[in-house]
Amino acid sequence: MRTHSGERPYSCEQCKLSFSQKPHLVRHMRTHSGERPYSCEQCKLSFSQKPHLVRHMRTHSGERPYSCEQCKHSFSQKPHLVRHMRTHSGERPYSCEQCKHSFSQKSSLVTHMRTHSGERPYSCEQCKHSFSQKSHVRHMRTHSGERPYSCEQCKLSFSQKPHLVRHMRTHSGERPYSCEQCKLSFSQKPHLVRHMRTHSGERPYSCEQCKHSFSQKPHLVRHMRTHSGERPYSCEQCKHSFSQKPHLVRHMRTHSGERPYSCEQYYLD
């Protein structure tokens, strides 16, 4: 009846929370005492609530009692199934109040909100970089040199799994990103995005010093050297330096004597 009356006769003496049932108060009190009476017999972990222990035990047994009716996936926790079902329904219940983006997971909204707040709670202990996502573990590999993702077909290894996936397409020839306006397809999504600008004429990279704009960022970087005078490509055999790498390559032939371009008519005659 207390669910109807709203009565909460069991109060916590350490805080202002009150409960309709005594077991709920007992469970709550463990947040103050730190008591964890439910222990896992297979490892040293202990829990304040029995349901938490039951859920944990599935990490040992491999039990996945919650199954998706639309596909073959199964899960050890009901919330994981609920979250998965949104991949079928397209439901995005978590919305950003500052923009129009919505998300299927609350954690994704929390991460997104940092793009507005600028919060970067994850810091690298070896340098000054900080990150909005916990995936800063990936950044740490730039310090350790760790490359845990290896290609089975060649000796190359990578610090990030997406880099391995992208590399594998060089072996398989897979080009999953296709242009809807022409027949070209690409192994990487950024390559498709860049290609689409040949159709749209979009030039999102603009020079702040003049009116020129470019479809690709490297083209803007190269152009900026015409203003700064920067010449990052230097010849090791003489003092000449160049603003573009192709110019250095061309110059190096004056030292090597290489002549890679042949006239077909000269040899035919």
C-alpha positions, 0 to 999 in steps of 0.5 A, a space after each residue: 500500500 505504501 506504493 500508493 500512499 507514498 509513505 516512507 517510514 524507514 529513514 537513514 540517520 546519516 543522510 536525508 533519504 527514506 525508504 518504503 521498505 526496511 530491506 531497501 534501507 539496509 541495502 542503502 546503509 552499505 553505501 555508508 558502511 562500505 559493507 560488501 557481504 556477497 562474495 564471489 567464491 571464484 575470485 576476490 571480488 565482493 558486492 553490496 547487493 546480491 543481484 550484483 554478485 549474480 551478474 558478476 558470476 556470469 563473467 565466470 560461467 559465460 551465461 548469457 540469459 538475455 537474447 535478442 529476438 531479432 538476431 543471434 546476439 545474447 547478453 549477460 545483463 538485461 541493460 545490455 540487451 535493452 541497449 542492443 535493441 536500439 540498434 534494431 529500432 533506431 531509438 535514440 532516447 538521450 538528446 543533447 539540450 544544446 544541439 539536435 544530436 541524440 544518442 542510443 546510449 547515455 554514455 555517448 551523450 555524456 561524451 558528446 556533452 564534452 564537445 560543448 563544455 570542453 571538459 577533458 577528464 582523461 589526462 596522459 601522465 607522460 605529456 600534457 595531452 588530455 582527452 574527452 574519452 577514456 580511449 586515451 589508452 590509445 594515445 598512451 601507445 604513442 609513448 610505449 610504442 605498443 602495437 597490439 594489432 597485427 596483420 596475419 598476412 604480413 609483418 605490419 602491426 598497429 596501435 589501433 584496431 581501426 588502423 588494422 581493419 583499414 590495412 587489411 583492405 590493402 590485401 583483400 582489395 575491399 572498397 566498402 565506401 562507394 560514390 552514389 554519383 559515379 562508379 568509384 569506390 574507396 577503402 577508406 571513408 575519408 577518401 570518399 568524403 574527399 572525392 565527393 567534393 569533386 562533385 559538389 565543388 565544396 572547398 571547406 579549407 580557406 586561406 585566412 590571408 587571401 581568398 583562396 579555398 581548397 577541397 583538401 587540407 593538405 592543399 591548404 597547408 601547401 598553399 600557406 607556404 606561399 605566404 610564410 615562405 616555409 621550405 620544409 623539404 631540404 636537399 642533403 647534397 646541396 643547400 636548396 630547400 623546397 616548399 613541396 616534396 615533389 619539387 625536392 624529388 624533381 631536384 634530386 634528379 639533377 644530382 642522380 642524373 635519373 631520367 624517368 620519362 622516355 619518349 616512345 617515338 624516339 625509340 620507335 624511329 
